[in-house]
Amino acid sequence: NVGIINIHFTNFKDKWEFFKDKDFLFHLDDDVIELSMIKSYTNTEPICHCGWGEKFGGKEKWKIMIKKLCGLKN
């Protein structure tokens, strides 16, 4: 089981600015605009857990994406 959670308040700055110089595997969010910027400007994999974020996993695929990135089997 992988159980690492990191919560960081970005003081209302775009989240990609926090991730740009860091080595995170993924970021789970429900804001597809933030996820798009993270995809464009960082090496962190953006993942959306909501139905409107199909481009980044969406309601059905986000858990599979996380397991794959962590090297776990489905």
N, CA, C and O atoms as a Maestro MAE file, in Angstrom:
{
 s_m_m2io_version
 :::
 2.0.0
}

f_m_ct {
 s_m_title
 :::
 protein
 m_atom[296] {
  # First column is atom index #
  i_m_mmod_type
  r_m_x_coord
  r_m_y_coord
  r_m_z_coord
  i_m_residue_number
  s_m_chain_name
  s_m_pdb_residue_name
  s_m_pdb_atom_name
  i_m_atomic_number
  :::
  1 25 0.824 -1.187 0.000 1 A "ASN " " N  " 7
  2 3 0.000 0.000 0.000 1 A "ASN " " CA " 6
  3 2 0.869 1.253 0.000 1 A "ASN " " C  " 6
  4 15 1.832 1.354 0.760 1 A "ASN " " O  " 8
  5 25 0.522 2.197 -0.853 2 A "VAL " " N  " 7
  6 3 1.199 3.482 -0.882 2 A "VAL " " CA " 6
  7 2 0.310 4.478 -0.178 2 A "VAL " " C  " 6
  8 15 -0.865 4.601 -0.526 2 A "VAL " " O  " 8
  9 25 0.826 5.184 0.790 3 A "GLY " " N  " 7
  10 3 0.005 6.099 1.558 3 A "GLY " " CA " 6
  11 2 0.665 7.425 1.818 3 A "GLY " " C  " 6
  12 15 0.672 7.892 2.958 3 A "GLY " " O  " 8
  13 25 1.215 8.042 0.814 4 A "ILE " " N  " 7
  14 3 1.907 9.308 0.991 4 A "ILE " " CA " 6
  15 2 1.016 10.440 0.501 4 A "ILE " " C  " 6
  16 15 0.576 10.441 -0.649 4 A "ILE " " O  " 8
  17 25 0.757 11.385 1.361 5 A "ILE " " N  " 7
  18 3 -0.020 12.561 1.005 5 A "ILE " " CA " 6
  19 2 0.785 13.781 1.426 5 A "ILE " " C  " 6
  20 15 1.308 13.836 2.539 5 A "ILE " " O  " 8
  21 25 0.880 14.741 0.546 6 A "ASN " " N  " 7
  22 3 1.577 15.980 0.850 6 A "ASN " " CA " 6
  23 2 0.620 17.125 0.550 6 A "ASN " " C  " 6
  24 15 0.180 17.283 -0.589 6 A "ASN " " O  " 8
  25 25 0.298 17.912 1.547 7 A "ILE " " N  " 7
  26 3 -0.586 19.063 1.361 7 A "ILE " " CA " 6
  27 2 0.238 20.329 1.548 7 A "ILE " " C  " 6
  28 15 0.919 20.501 2.559 7 A "ILE " " O  " 8
  29 25 0.164 21.205 0.564 8 A "HIS " " N  " 7
  30 3 0.928 22.448 0.613 8 A "HIS " " CA " 6
  31 2 0.026 23.587 0.159 8 A "HIS " " C  " 6
  32 15 -0.516 23.538 -0.946 8 A "HIS " " O  " 8
  33 25 -0.143 24.595 0.978 9 A "PHE " " N  " 7
  34 3 -0.932 25.763 0.609 9 A "PHE " " CA " 6
  35 2 -0.081 26.669 -0.253 9 A "PHE " " C  " 6
  36 15 1.017 27.052 0.150 9 A "PHE " " O  " 8
  37 25 -0.574 27.024 -1.447 10 A "THR " " N  " 7
  38 3 0.224 27.797 -2.402 10 A "THR " " CA " 6
  39 2 -0.044 29.300 -2.336 10 A "THR " " C  " 6
  40 15 0.416 30.045 -3.201 10 A "THR " " O  " 8
  41 25 -0.775 29.749 -1.330 11 A "ASN " " N  " 7
  42 3 -1.059 31.182 -1.169 11 A "ASN " " CA " 6
  43 2 -1.672 31.805 -2.413 11 A "ASN " " C  " 6
  44 15 -1.341 32.931 -2.785 11 A "ASN " " O  " 8
  45 25 -2.564 31.065 -3.048 12 A "PHE " " N  " 7
  46 3 -3.325 31.505 -4.214 12 A "PHE " " CA " 6
  47 2 -2.490 31.678 -5.489 12 A "PHE " " C  " 6
  48 15 -2.977 32.238 -6.471 12 A "PHE " " O  " 8
  49 25 -1.251 31.207 -5.482 13 A "LYS " " N  " 7
  50 3 -0.444 31.180 -6.710 13 A "LYS " " CA " 6
  51 2 -0.839 29.945 -7.513 13 A "LYS " " C  " 6
  52 15 -1.397 28.993 -6.967 13 A "LYS " " O  " 8
  53 25 -0.549 29.966 -8.804 14 A "ASP " " N  " 7
  54 3 -0.795 28.789 -9.629 14 A "ASP " " CA " 6
  55 2 0.023 27.623 -9.097 14 A "ASP " " C  " 6
  56 15 1.180 27.786 -8.712 14 A "ASP " " O  " 8
  57 25 -0.589 26.448 -9.080 15 A "LYS " " N  " 7
  58 3 0.057 25.277 -8.485 15 A "LYS " " CA " 6
  59 2 1.287 24.829 -9.262 15 A "LYS " " C  " 6
  60 15 2.207 24.259 -8.676 15 A "LYS " " O  " 8
  61 25 1.321 25.072 -10.562 16 A "TRP " " N  " 7
  62 3 2.479 24.647 -11.348 16 A "TRP " " CA " 6
  63 2 3.743 25.321 -10.833 16 A "TRP " " C  " 6
  64 15 4.825 24.741 -10.919 16 A "TRP " " O  " 8
  65 25 3.629 26.536 -10.298 17 A "GLU " " N  " 7
  66 3 4.803 27.227 -9.769 17 A "GLU " " CA " 6
  67 2 5.420 26.461 -8.600 17 A "GLU " " C  " 6
  68 15 6.640 26.447 -8.442 17 A "GLU " " O  " 8
  69 25 4.591 25.830 -7.791 18 A "PHE " " N  " 7
  70 3 5.088 25.008 -6.686 18 A "PHE " " CA " 6
  71 2 5.781 23.758 -7.215 18 A "PHE " " C  " 6
  72 15 6.822 23.360 -6.692 18 A "PHE " " O  " 8
  73 25 5.217 23.137 -8.245 19 A "PHE " " N  " 7
  74 3 5.734 21.865 -8.757 19 A "PHE " " CA " 6
  75 2 6.922 21.995 -9.703 19 A "PHE " " C  " 6
  76 15 7.623 21.010 -9.933 19 A "PHE " " O  " 8
  77 25 7.170 23.166 -10.251 20 A "LYS " " N  " 7
  78 3 8.138 23.318 -11.342 20 A "LYS " " CA " 6
  79 2 9.546 22.831 -11.003 20 A "LYS " " C  " 6
  80 15 10.230 22.314 -11.887 20 A "LYS " " O  " 8
  81 25 9.993 22.972 -9.790 21 A "ASP " " N  " 7
  82 3 11.355 22.574 -9.420 21 A "ASP " " CA " 6
  83 2 11.377 21.395 -8.452 21 A "ASP " " C  " 6
  84 15 12.372 21.164 -7.766 21 A "ASP " " O  " 8
  85 25 10.266 20.646 -8.402 22 A "LYS " " N  " 7
  86 3 10.180 19.536 -7.457 22 A "LYS " " CA " 6
  87 2 9.999 18.218 -8.198 22 A "LYS " " C  " 6
  88 15 9.685 18.191 -9.388 22 A "LYS " " O  " 8
  89 25 10.201 17.139 -7.476 23 A "ASP " " N  " 7
  90 3 10.183 15.811 -8.085 23 A "ASP " " CA " 6
  91 2 9.004 14.985 -7.558 23 A "ASP " " C  " 6
  92 15 9.205 13.974 -6.885 23 A "ASP " " O  " 8
  93 25 7.774 15.419 -7.867 24 A "PHE " " N  " 7
  94 3 6.577 14.686 -7.487 24 A "PHE " " CA " 6
  95 2 6.139 13.811 -8.647 24 A "PHE " " C  " 6
  96 15 6.220 14.237 -9.799 24 A "PHE " " O  " 8
  97 25 5.671 12.586 -8.369 25 A "LEU " " N  " 7
  98 3 5.164 11.702 -9.415 25 A "LEU " " CA " 6
  99 2 3.875 12.239 -10.021 25 A "LEU " " C  " 6
  100 15 3.722 12.267 -11.242 25 A "LEU " " O  " 8
  101 25 2.948 12.666 -9.163 26 A "PHE " " N  " 7
  102 3 1.654 13.129 -9.669 26 A "PHE " " CA " 6
  103 2 1.027 14.130 -8.713 26 A "PHE " " C  " 6
  104 15 1.431 14.270 -7.559 26 A "PHE " " O  " 8
  105 25 0.015 14.825 -9.245 27 A "HIS " " N  " 7
  106 3 -0.804 15.725 -8.446 27 A "HIS " " CA " 6
  107 2 -2.263 15.415 -8.748 27 A "HIS " " C  " 6
  108 15 -2.672 15.439 -9.909 27 A "HIS " " O  " 8
  109 25 -3.048 15.127 -7.726 28 A "LEU " " N  " 7
  110 3 -4.465 14.811 -7.846 28 A "LEU " " CA " 6
  111 2 -5.278 16.061 -7.526 28 A "LEU " " C  " 6
  112 15 -5.117 16.655 -6.459 28 A "LEU " " O  " 8
  113 25 -6.155 16.460 -8.456 29 A "ASP " " N  " 7
  114 3 -6.899 17.707 -8.282 29 A "ASP " " CA " 6
  115 2 -8.214 17.613 -9.042 29 A "ASP " " C  " 6
  116 15 -8.420 16.688 -9.827 29 A "ASP " " O  " 8
  117 25 -9.103 18.575 -8.806 30 A "ASP " " N  " 7
  118 3 -10.351 18.634 -9.566 30 A "ASP " " CA " 6
  119 2 -10.416 19.850 -10.478 30 A "ASP " " C  " 6
  120 15 -11.438 20.087 -11.121 30 A "ASP " " O  " 8
  121 25 -9.342 20.619 -10.540 31 A "ASP " " N  " 7
  122 3 -9.300 21.837 -11.349 31 A "ASP " " CA " 6
  123 2 -8.500 21.567 -12.628 31 A "ASP " " C  " 6
  124 15 -7.270 21.515 -12.597 31 A "ASP " " O  " 8
  125 25 -9.203 21.396 -13.745 32 A "VAL " " N  " 7
  126 3 -8.521 21.027 -14.987 32 A "VAL " " CA " 6
  127 2 -7.661 22.161 -15.544 32 A "VAL " " C  " 6
  128 15 -6.731 21.898 -16.307 32 A "VAL " " O  " 8
  129 25 -7.942 23.393 -15.190 33 A "ILE " " N  " 7
  130 3 -7.077 24.500 -15.622 33 A "ILE " " CA " 6
  131 2 -5.728 24.386 -14.923 33 A "ILE " " C  " 6
  132 15 -4.685 24.500 -15.567 33 A "ILE " " O  " 8
  133 25 -5.739 24.162 -13.611 34 A "GLU " " N  " 7
  134 3 -4.488 23.953 -12.876 34 A "GLU " " CA " 6
  135 2 -3.748 22.725 -13.414 34 A "GLU " " C  " 6
  136 15 -2.530 22.760 -13.590 34 A "GLU " " O  " 8
  137 25 -4.479 21.649 -13.671 35 A "LEU " " N  " 7
  138 3 -3.853 20.423 -14.176 35 A "LEU " " CA " 6
  139 2 -3.235 20.637 -15.556 35 A "LEU " " C  " 6
  140 15 -2.173 20.089 -15.850 35 A "LEU " " O  " 8
  141 25 -3.881 21.419 -16.393 36 A "SER " " N  " 7
  142 3 -3.328 21.731 -17.720 36 A "SER " " CA " 6
  143 2 -2.011 22.482 -17.595 36 A "SER " " C  " 6
  144 15 -1.062 22.200 -18.326 36 A "SER " " O  " 8
  145 25 -1.949 23.437 -16.672 37 A "MET " " N  " 7
  146 3 -0.709 24.195 -16.473 37 A "MET " " CA " 6
  147 2 0.381 23.305 -15.880 37 A "MET " " C  " 6
  148 15 1.546 23.421 -16.260 37 A "MET " " O  " 8
  149 25 0.020 22.427 -14.962 38 A "ILE " " N  " 7
  150 3 0.991 21.491 -14.392 38 A "ILE " " CA " 6
  151 2 1.564 20.609 -15.497 38 A "ILE " " C  " 6
  152 15 2.770 20.361 -15.526 38 A "ILE " " O  " 8
  153 25 0.716 20.135 -16.404 39 A "LYS " " N  " 7
  154 3 1.163 19.303 -17.534 39 A "LYS " " CA " 6
  155 2 2.112 20.083 -18.438 39 A "LYS " " C  " 6
  156 15 3.109 19.535 -18.908 39 A "LYS " " O  " 8
  157 25 1.812 21.347 -18.681 40 A "SER " " N  " 7
  158 3 2.609 22.168 -19.593 40 A "SER " " CA " 6
  159 2 3.953 22.610 -19.020 40 A "SER " " C  " 6
  160 15 4.934 22.704 -19.757 40 A "SER " " O  " 8
  161 25 4.012 22.880 -17.727 41 A "TYR " " N  " 7
  162 3 5.186 23.539 -17.155 41 A "TYR " " CA " 6
  163 2 6.013 22.713 -16.181 41 A "TYR " " C  " 6
  164 15 7.027 23.195 -15.676 41 A "TYR " " O  " 8
  165 25 5.594 21.459 -15.901 42 A "THR " " N  " 7
  166 3 6.332 20.667 -14.911 42 A "THR " " CA " 6
  167 2 6.507 19.225 -15.390 42 A "THR " " C  " 6
  168 15 5.996 18.848 -16.445 42 A "THR " " O  " 8
  169 25 7.218 18.440 -14.622 43 A "ASN " " N  " 7
  170 3 7.369 17.006 -14.881 43 A "ASN " " CA " 6
  171 2 6.407 16.177 -14.032 43 A "ASN " " C  " 6
  172 15 6.453 14.947 -14.071 43 A "ASN " " O  " 8
  173 25 5.543 16.835 -13.270 44 A "THR " " N  " 7
  174 3 4.570 16.168 -12.420 44 A "THR " " CA " 6
  175 2 3.369 15.745 -13.266 44 A "THR " " C  " 6
  176 15 2.863 16.537 -14.060 44 A "THR " " O  " 8
  177 25 2.914 14.511 -13.103 45 A "GLU " " N  " 7
  178 3 1.768 14.009 -13.861 45 A "GLU " " CA " 6
  179 2 0.465 14.528 -13.230 45 A "GLU " " C  " 6
  180 15 0.195 14.254 -12.061 45 A "GLU " " O  " 8
  181 25 -0.339 15.274 -13.997 46 A "PRO " " N  " 7
  182 3 -1.601 15.767 -13.461 46 A "PRO " " CA " 6
  183 2 -2.695 14.703 -13.572 46 A "PRO " " C  " 6
  184 15 -2.839 14.061 -14.613 46 A "PRO " " O  " 8
  185 25 -3.461 14.521 -12.500 47 A "ILE " " N  " 7
  186 3 -4.537 13.530 -12.491 47 A "ILE " " CA " 6
  187 2 -5.788 14.173 -11.899 47 A "ILE " " C  " 6
  188 15 -5.742 14.786 -10.832 47 A "ILE " " O  " 8
  189 25 -6.916 14.022 -12.616 48 A "CYS " " N  " 7
  190 3 -8.200 14.539 -12.149 48 A "CYS " " CA " 6
  191 2 -9.078 13.384 -11.702 48 A "CYS " " C  " 6
  192 15 -9.151 12.356 -12.375 48 A "CYS " " O  " 8
  193 25 -9.741 13.552 -10.571 49 A "HIS " " N  " 7
  194 3 -10.588 12.500 -10.018 49 A "HIS " " CA " 6
  195 2 -12.077 12.767 -10.263 49 A "HIS " " C  " 6
  196 15 -12.928 12.076 -9.704 49 A "HIS " " O  " 8
  197 25 -12.391 13.757 -11.086 50 A "CYS " " N  " 7
  198 3 -13.794 14.110 -11.331 50 A "CYS " " CA " 6
  199 2 -14.197 13.812 -12.774 50 A "CYS " " C  " 6
  200 15 -13.347 13.714 -13.658 50 A "CYS " " O  " 8
  201 25 -15.489 13.671 -12.997 51 A "GLY " " N  " 7
  202 3 -16.017 13.347 -14.313 51 A "GLY " " CA " 6
  203 2 -15.663 14.348 -15.394 51 A "GLY " " C  " 6
  204 15 -15.540 13.969 -16.559 51 A "GLY " " O  " 8
  205 25 -15.495 15.612 -15.045 52 A "TRP " " N  " 7
  206 3 -15.186 16.628 -16.052 52 A "TRP " " CA " 6
  207 2 -13.703 16.655 -16.418 52 A "TRP " " C  " 6
  208 15 -13.299 17.437 -17.278 52 A "TRP " " O  " 8
  209 25 -12.897 15.824 -15.788 53 A "GLY " " N  " 7
  210 3 -11.468 15.813 -16.061 53 A "GLY " " CA " 6
  211 2 -11.004 14.585 -16.812 53 A "GLY " " C  " 6
  212 15 -9.940 14.046 -16.505 53 A "GLY " " O  " 8
  213 25 -11.776 14.123 -17.794 54 A "GLU " " N  " 7
  214 3 -11.444 12.897 -18.541 54 A "GLU " " CA " 6
  215 2 -10.066 12.966 -19.193 54 A "GLU " " C  " 6
  216 15 -9.391 11.943 -19.308 54 A "GLU " " O  " 8
  217 25 -9.643 14.141 -19.616 55 A "LYS " " N  " 7
  218 3 -8.324 14.295 -20.235 55 A "LYS " " CA " 6
  219 2 -7.206 13.869 -19.278 55 A "LYS " " C  " 6
  220 15 -6.137 13.446 -19.716 55 A "LYS " " O  " 8
  221 25 -7.459 13.982 -17.977 56 A "PHE " " N  " 7
  222 3 -6.454 13.676 -16.963 56 A "PHE " " CA " 6
  223 2 -6.861 12.485 -16.091 56 A "PHE " " C  " 6
  224 15 -6.464 12.402 -14.929 56 A "PHE " " O  " 8
  225 25 -7.641 11.579 -16.643 57 A "GLY " " N  " 7
  226 3 -8.057 10.398 -15.894 57 A "GLY " " CA " 6
  227 2 -9.557 10.359 -15.699 57 A "GLY " " C  " 6
  228 15 -10.227 9.428 -16.145 57 A "GLY " " O  " 8
  229 25 -10.080 11.366 -15.038 58 A "GLY " " N  " 7
  230 3 -11.514 11.447 -14.823 58 A "GLY " " CA " 6
  231 2 -12.016 10.490 -13.748 58 A "GLY " " C  " 6
  232 15 -11.236 9.838 -13.054 58 A "GLY " " O  " 8
  233 25 -13.302 10.426 -13.635 59 A "LYS " " N  " 7
  234 3 -13.957 9.685 -12.562 59 A "LYS " " CA " 6
  235 2 -13.620 8.199 -12.558 59 A "LYS " " C  " 6
  236 15 -13.578 7.580 -11.495 59 A "LYS " " O  " 8
  237 25 -13.380 7.620 -13.726 60 A "GLU " " N  " 7
  238 3 -13.181 6.172 -13.830 60 A "GLU " " CA " 6
  239 2 -11.716 5.725 -13.822 60 A "GLU " " C  " 6
  240 15 -11.428 4.630 -13.339 60 A "GLU " " O  " 8
  241 25 -10.792 6.520 -14.331 61 A "LYS " " N  " 7
  242 3 -9.425 6.044 -14.573 61 A "LYS " " CA " 6
  243 2 -8.365 6.578 -13.616 61 A "LYS " " C  " 6
  244 15 -7.218 6.136 -13.681 61 A "LYS " " O  " 8
  245 25 -8.704 7.504 -12.738 62 A "TRP " " N  " 7
  246 3 -7.661 8.139 -11.942 62 A "TRP " " CA " 6
  247 2 -6.954 7.172 -11.002 62 A "TRP " " C  " 6
  248 15 -5.745 7.291 -10.806 62 A "TRP " " O  " 8
  249 25 -7.663 6.231 -10.422 63 A "LYS " " N  " 7
  250 3 -7.019 5.268 -9.517 63 A "LYS " " CA " 6
  251 2 -6.054 4.367 -10.271 63 A "LYS " " C  " 6
  252 15 -4.980 4.042 -9.765 63 A "LYS " " O  " 8
  253 25 -6.429 3.966 -11.471 64 A "ILE " " N  " 7
  254 3 -5.552 3.131 -12.312 64 A "ILE " " CA " 6
  255 2 -4.279 3.898 -12.659 64 A "ILE " " C  " 6
  256 15 -3.183 3.340 -12.621 64 A "ILE " " O  " 8
  257 25 -4.429 5.181 -12.998 65 A "MET " " N  " 7
  258 3 -3.259 6.003 -13.343 65 A "MET " " CA " 6
  259 2 -2.293 6.112 -12.164 65 A "MET " " C  " 6
  260 15 -1.080 6.017 -12.349 65 A "MET " " O  " 8
  261 25 -2.815 6.309 -10.967 66 A "ILE " " N  " 7
  262 3 -1.970 6.434 -9.789 66 A "ILE " " CA " 6
  263 2 -1.242 5.123 -9.509 66 A "ILE " " C  " 6
  264 15 -0.043 5.127 -9.231 66 A "ILE " " O  " 8
  265 25 -1.956 4.009 -9.579 67 A "LYS " " N  " 7
  266 3 -1.322 2.720 -9.359 67 A "LYS " " CA " 6
  267 2 -0.203 2.468 -10.354 67 A "LYS " " C  " 6
  268 15 0.859 1.968 -9.984 67 A "LYS " " O  " 8
  269 25 -0.435 2.811 -11.613 68 A "LYS " " N  " 7
  270 3 0.576 2.611 -12.649 68 A "LYS " " CA " 6
  271 2 1.816 3.473 -12.358 68 A "LYS " " C  " 6
  272 15 2.944 2.988 -12.449 68 A "LYS " " O  " 8
  273 25 1.607 4.744 -12.011 69 A "LEU " " N  " 7
  274 3 2.730 5.627 -11.707 69 A "LEU " " CA " 6
  275 2 3.525 5.160 -10.492 69 A "LEU " " C  " 6
  276 15 4.734 5.379 -10.417 69 A "LEU " " O  " 8
  277 25 2.849 4.518 -9.545 70 A "CYS " " N  " 7
  278 3 3.509 4.010 -8.331 70 A "CYS " " CA " 6
  279 2 4.064 2.606 -8.500 70 A "CYS " " C  " 6
  280 15 4.651 2.054 -7.569 70 A "CYS " " O  " 8
  281 25 3.883 2.020 -9.687 71 A "GLY " " N  " 7
  282 3 4.403 0.688 -9.950 71 A "GLY " " CA " 6
  283 2 3.589 -0.418 -9.316 71 A "GLY " " C  " 6
  284 15 4.113 -1.500 -9.050 71 A "GLY " " O  " 8
  285 25 2.311 -0.164 -9.069 72 A "LEU " " N  " 7
  286 3 1.441 -1.164 -8.451 72 A "LEU " " CA " 6
  287 2 0.565 -1.821 -9.507 72 A "LEU " " C  " 6
  288 15 0.291 -1.228 -10.550 72 A "LEU " " O  " 8
  289 25 0.128 -3.040 -9.238 73 A "LYS " " N  " 7
  290 3 -0.784 -3.734 -10.150 73 A "LYS " " CA " 6
  291 2 -2.218 -3.352 -9.813 73 A "LYS " " C  " 6
  292 15 -2.531 -2.999 -8.676 73 A "LYS " " O  " 8
  293 25 -3.082 -3.428 -10.817 74 A "ASN " " N  " 7
  294 3 -4.507 -3.099 -10.605 74 A "ASN " " CA " 6
  295 2 -5.183 -4.111 -9.731 74 A "ASN " " C  " 6
  296 15 -6.376 -3.988 -9.453 74 A "ASN " " O  " 8
  :::
 }
 m_bond[295] {
  # First column is bond index #
  i_m_from
  i_m_to
  i_m_order
  :::
  1 1 2 1
  2 2 3 1
  3 3 4 2
  4 3 5 1
  5 5 6 1
  6 6 7 1
  7 7 8 2
  8 7 9 1
  9 9 10 1
  10 10 11 1
  11 11 12 2
  12 11 13 1
  13 13 14 1
  14 14 15 1
  15 15 16 2
  16 15 17 1
  17 17 18 1
  18 18 19 1
  19 19 20 2
  20 19 21 1
  21 21 22 1
  22 22 23 1
  23 23 24 2
  24 23 25 1
  25 25 26 1
  26 26 27 1
  27 27 28 2
  28 27 29 1
  29 29 30 1
  30 30 31 1
  31 31 32 2
  32 31 33 1
  33 33 34 1
  34 34 35 1
  35 35 36 2
  36 35 37 1
  37 37 38 1
  38 38 39 1
  39 39 40 2
  40 39 41 1
  41 41 42 1
  42 42 43 1
  43 43 44 2
  44 43 45 1
  45 45 46 1
  46 46 47 1
  47 47 48 2
  48 47 49 1
  49 49 50 1
  50 50 51 1
  51 51 52 2
  52 51 53 1
  53 53 54 1
  54 54 55 1
  55 55 56 2
  56 55 57 1
  57 57 58 1
  58 58 59 1
  59 59 60 2
  60 59 61 1
  61 61 62 1
  62 62 63 1
  63 63 64 2
  64 63 65 1
  65 65 66 1
  66 66 67 1
  67 67 68 2
  68 67 69 1
  69 69 70 1
  70 70 71 1
  71 71 72 2
  72 71 73 1
  73 73 74 1
  74 74 75 1
  75 75 76 2
  76 75 77 1
  77 77 78 1
  78 78 79 1
  79 79 80 2
  80 79 81 1
  81 81 82 1
  82 82 83 1
  83 83 84 2
  84 83 85 1
  85 85 86 1
  86 86 87 1
  87 87 88 2
  88 87 89 1
  89 89 90 1
  90 90 91 1
  91 91 92 2
  92 91 93 1
  93 93 94 1
  94 94 95 1
  95 95 96 2
  96 95 97 1
  97 97 98 1
  98 98 99 1
  99 99 100 2
  100 99 101 1
  101 101 102 1
  102 102 103 1
  103 103 104 2
  104 103 105 1
  105 105 106 1
  106 106 107 1
  107 107 108 2
  108 107 109 1
  109 109 110 1
  110 110 111 1
  111 111 112 2
  112 111 113 1
  113 113 114 1
  114 114 115 1
  115 115 116 2
  116 115 117 1
  117 117 118 1
  118 118 119 1
  119 119 120 2
  120 119 121 1
  121 121 122 1
  122 122 123 1
  123 123 124 2
  124 123 125 1
  125 125 126 1
  126 126 127 1
  127 127 128 2
  128 127 129 1
  129 129 130 1
  130 130 131 1
  131 131 132 2
  132 131 133 1
  133 133 134 1
  134 134 135 1
  135 135 136 2
  136 135 137 1
  137 137 138 1
  138 138 139 1
  139 139 140 2
  140 139 141 1
  141 141 142 1
  142 142 143 1
  143 143 144 2
  144 143 145 1
  145 145 146 1
  146 146 147 1
  147 147 148 2
  148 147 149 1
  149 149 150 1
  150 150 151 1
  151 151 152 2
  152 151 153 1
  153 153 154 1
  154 154 155 1
  155 155 156 2
  156 155 157 1
  157 157 158 1
  158 158 159 1
  159 159 160 2
  160 159 161 1
  161 161 162 1
  162 162 163 1
  163 163 164 2
  164 163 165 1
  165 165 166 1
  166 166 167 1
  167 167 168 2
  168 167 169 1
  169 169 170 1
  170 170 171 1
  171 171 172 2
  172 171 173 1
  173 173 174 1
  174 174 175 1
  175 175 176 2
  176 175 177 1
  177 177 178 1
  178 178 179 1
  179 179 180 2
  180 179 181 1
  181 181 182 1
  182 182 183 1
  183 183 184 2
  184 183 185 1
  185 185 186 1
  186 186 187 1
  187 187 188 2
  188 187 189 1
  189 189 190 1
  190 190 191 1
  191 191 192 2
  192 191 193 1
  193 193 194 1
  194 194 195 1
  195 195 196 2
  196 195 197 1
  197 197 198 1
  198 198 199 1
  199 199 200 2
  200 199 201 1
  201 201 202 1
  202 202 203 1
  203 203 204 2
  204 203 205 1
  205 205 206 1
  206 206 207 1
  207 207 208 2
  208 207 209 1
  209 209 210 1
  210 210 211 1
  211 211 212 2
  212 211 213 1
  213 213 214 1
  214 214 215 1
  215 215 216 2
  216 215 217 1
  217 217 218 1
  218 218 219 1
  219 219 220 2
  220 219 221 1
  221 221 222 1
  222 222 223 1
  223 223 224 2
  224 223 225 1
  225 225 226 1
  226 226 227 1
  227 227 228 2
  228 227 229 1
  229 229 230 1
  230 230 231 1
  231 231 232 2
  232 231 233 1
  233 233 234 1
  234 234 235 1
  235 235 236 2
  236 235 237 1
  237 237 238 1
  238 238 239 1
  239 239 240 2
  240 239 241 1
  241 241 242 1
  242 242 243 1
  243 243 244 2
  244 243 245 1
  245 245 246 1
  246 246 247 1
  247 247 248 2
  248 247 249 1
  249 249 250 1
  250 250 251 1
  251 251 252 2
  252 251 253 1
  253 253 254 1
  254 254 255 1
  255 255 256 2
  256 255 257 1
  257 257 258 1
  258 258 259 1
  259 259 260 2
  260 259 261 1
  261 261 262 1
  262 262 263 1
  263 263 264 2
  264 263 265 1
  265 265 266 1
  266 266 267 1
  267 267 268 2
  268 267 269 1
  269 269 270 1
  270 270 271 1
  271 271 272 2
  272 271 273 1
  273 273 274 1
  274 274 275 1
  275 275 276 2
  276 275 277 1
  277 277 278 1
  278 278 279 1
  279 279 280 2
  280 279 281 1
  281 281 282 1
  282 282 283 1
  283 283 284 2
  284 283 285 1
  285 285 286 1
  286 286 287 1
  287 287 288 2
  288 287 289 1
  289 289 290 1
  290 290 291 1
  291 291 292 2
  292 291 293 1
  293 293 294 1
  294 294 295 1
  295 295 296 2
  :::
 }
}
